[in-house]
């Protein structure tokens, strides 16, 4: 009974139908939002810019019009720069506040670290600059270890010539010796 209560009573075809309806509503909302954005842009441009009529103007009037347009462009660029600097300042402030929140919670977000292939000497040079004169040879301080002779190596040296071993084991006599040696 516990499994029956948890299962939904909606069939898969009904679920797919509702999903398609939701998707169509979302698509219509996105299209309406895009149309509203375009209409708002056109309305703003109409209010602030108007239509440019250059027909029948003399050269001096056209030059004066160009100067006015350049002055307006400069004003807009200054406003854009000011807004952009305010946005950058506020994003930096938001990041600082987020770091303070993490510090207060005691949870730290680790930044993604990049793997850097650098030798120890290059790393010390980068950290210390020209002060670093000692080369850091890590292998120089390792002590030398002599290889000890193991029993297997001694046995291999004692065996000697392999031909003698084969001649001894050849024939019935050699096999008999092998079996006798095993007992």
C-alpha positions in Angstrom: 0.0 0.0 0.0 2.9 2.4 0.7 4.1 2.2 -2.9 0.5 2.8 -4.3 0.1 6.0 -2.3 3.3 7.5 -3.5 2.6 6.9 -7.2 0.9 9.7 -9.0 -2.5 9.1 -10.4 -1.7 11.0 -13.6 -1.0 9.0 -16.7 2.1 9.5 -18.8 0.1 10.8 -21.8 -1.7 13.3 -19.6 1.7 14.4 -18.1 3.2 14.8 -21.6 0.1 16.8 -22.7 0.4 19.2 -19.7 4.1 19.5 -20.4 3.6 20.5 -24.0 0.9 23.0 -22.9 3.4 24.6 -20.4 6.1 24.7 -23.1 3.7 26.4 -25.6 2.7 29.0 -22.9 6.3 29.7 -22.1 7.1 30.1 -25.8 4.3 32.5 -26.3 5.4 34.5 -23.2 9.0 34.7 -24.6 7.7 35.9 -27.9 5.5 38.6 -26.3 8.4 39.7 -24.1 10.7 40.0 -27.2 8.0 42.0 -29.0 7.6 44.3 -26.0 11.3 44.9 -25.8 11.4 45.8 -29.5 8.5 48.2 -29.1 10.0 49.8 -26.1 13.3 50.3 -28.0 11.5 51.9 -30.9 9.5 54.2 -28.5 12.6 55.3 -26.7 14.4 56.0 -30.0 11.4 58.0 -31.3 11.3 60.1 -28.1 15.0 60.8 -27.8 16.2 60.9 -31.4 13.3 61.6 -33.7 13.6 61.4 -37.5 16.6 62.9 -39.2 15.6 65.1 -42.1 18.6 66.1 -44.3 16.7 66.9 -47.5 17.3 70.5 -48.7 20.0 71.4 -46.2 23.1 73.3 -47.2 26.6 72.1 -46.6 27.1 74.4 -43.6 23.8 73.2 -42.0 24.8 69.5 -42.5 28.2 70.3 -40.8 26.4 71.9 -37.9 24.1 68.9 -37.6 27.1 66.5 -37.6 28.7 68.6 -34.8 25.5 68.3 -32.8 25.3 64.6 -33.3 29.0 64.2 -32.3 28.3 66.2 -29.1 25.3 63.9 -28.3 27.4 60.8 -29.0 30.1 62.1 -26.6 27.4 62.7 -23.9 26.0 59.2 -24.3 29.5 57.7 -24.2 30.3 59.5 -21.0 27.0 58.3 -19.5 27.7 54.7 -20.7 31.2 54.9 -19.1 29.8 56.2 -15.8 27.2 53.5 -15.7 29.7 50.8 -16.6 32.1 51.9 -13.8 29.2 52.0 -11.3 28.2 48.4 -12.4 31.8 47.2 -12.0 32.1 48.8 -8.6 28.8 47.3 -7.4 29.8 43.8 -8.7 33.1 44.1 -6.8 31.2 45.2 -3.7 28.8 42.2 -4.1 31.8 39.8 -4.3 33.4 41.3 -1.2 30.1 41.0 0.7 29.7 37.4 -0.5 33.2 36.6 0.8 32.3 38.2 4.2 29.2 36.1 4.4 31.2 33.0 3.7 33.7 34.0 6.4 31.0 34.5 8.9 29.4 31.1 8.0 32.8 29.4 8.3 32.4 27.8 4.9 35.0 28.7 2.3 34.4 28.4 -1.4 37.6 27.1 -2.9 38.6 28.9 -6.1 39.4 26.7 -9.1 43.1 26.1 -9.1 45.1 25.8 -12.3 47.8 23.2 -12.6 51.2 24.8 -13.1 54.2 22.8 -14.1 57.1 24.6 -12.6 60.4 23.4 -11.1 61.3 24.2 -7.5 64.0 26.5 -8.7 61.6 28.4 -10.9 59.1 28.6 -8.2 61.6 30.0 -5.7 62.8 32.5 -8.3 59.3 33.6 -8.9 58.6 34.0 -5.2 61.9 35.5 -4.0 63.0 37.2 -7.2 66.7 38.0 -7.5 67.3 37.0 -3.8 67.1 33.3 -4.8 70.7 32.1 -5.6 70.7 28.6 -4.1 69.6 25.9 -6.5 67.4 23.4 -5.0 68.6 20.0 -6.2 66.4 17.5 -4.4 68.4 14.5 -5.4 71.7 15.9 -4.0 70.6 15.3 -0.4 69.5 11.7 -0.9 71.8 9.1 0.7 73.3 6.3 -1.3 72.0 2.8 -0.6 74.1 -0.2 -1.6 72.3 -3.1 -3.0 72.5 -6.2 -0.8 73.2 -9.6 -2.2 70.1 -11.8 -1.9 70.1 -15.5 -1.6 68.7 -15.9 -5.1 71.6 -14.0 -6.6 74.1 -16.2 -4.6 72.3 -19.3 -5.8 72.5 -18.1 -9.4 76.3 -17.5 -9.1 76.8 -20.9 -7.5 75.0 -22.7 -10.3 77.7 -22.0 -12.8 77.5 -23.3 -16.3 74.0 -24.3 -17.4 75.3 -27.0 -19.7 76.7 -29.1 -16.8 73.3 -28.9 -15.1 71.5 -30.2 -18.1 74.0 -33.0 -18.7 73.6 -34.2 -15.1 69.8 -34.3 -15.5 69.8 -36.0 -18.9 68.6 -39.6 -19.2 67.1 -41.8 -16.5 69.9 -41.3 -14.1 69.3 -37.6 -13.9 65.6 -38.0 -13.4 66.2 -40.6 -10.7 68.5 -38.1 -8.9 65.8 -35.4 -9.1 63.3 -37.7 -7.5 65.7 -38.9 -4.8 66.7 -35.3 -4.1 63.0 -34.4 -3.5 62.6 -37.0 -0.7 
